[in-house]
Amino acid sequence: MTQFRQFRRLALVWALAAAPLAVTACKPYTVVQQSGPPSALKGVTNMTIGFDWSKVTVLDKASEAEYLAEKTDEEKADFAKIKQETDAAIIEGLRDRGINATPAAADAAPDLVVSYIHVTTGIFTPVYSVPSKLEARFSWQKDGKVTDVIDTKAMVGASLTTPSDHQRMEMAGRNVGKAAAKFVSDVQGK
């Protein structure tokens, strides 16, 4: 057997072995729990959303409270604004992909709960930069029971074109919202 034929066979073996990994690598989410068949999300185009920041870790801190304990009042207000902007960006990311998403009323059970897992708002300076990172869990509910759950994450680098942590967190929020919308689209077979 010539070296070329051996190389072709080896390349074919590698391609076949890598194919399942390539399929999963293309998805911007990780499925934790999935309903169906048929999926509980079949035909869903409208949903209400609730946000849960209660278990988030921030930077290297075990909780948001621990993170905020070291911050000034101005920095605390800034972080509260980033949270609101990130929530709004997730809704916009869902809308970008065709889901009519609206915030749930305070006294109503949402169709989707977004639970934040980890947040790094990041920093940009000409000498030192830290990217913004966002990890969230999306849990869809129907009749009070969780039907589908995915984990998503996004990272946006800090640079001259993305110097603001508000800008980067909005971009990260929009990206995880789009990932959740892709999951809905995928389970609906679109």
SULVENNOR-V252927 format. One record per helix or strand. SS is the DSSP state (H for helix, E for strand). FROM is the first residue (numbers start at 1). LEN is the number of residues. If there is no record, write none. Layout:
ss=(SS SS)
from=(FROM FROM)
len=(LEN LEN)
//
This chain:
ss=(H E E E E H H E E E E E E H)
from=(3 29 46 57 61 64 73 100 112 123 129 132 145 165)
len=(23 5 7 2 1 5 24 4 9 2 2 11 12 23)
//
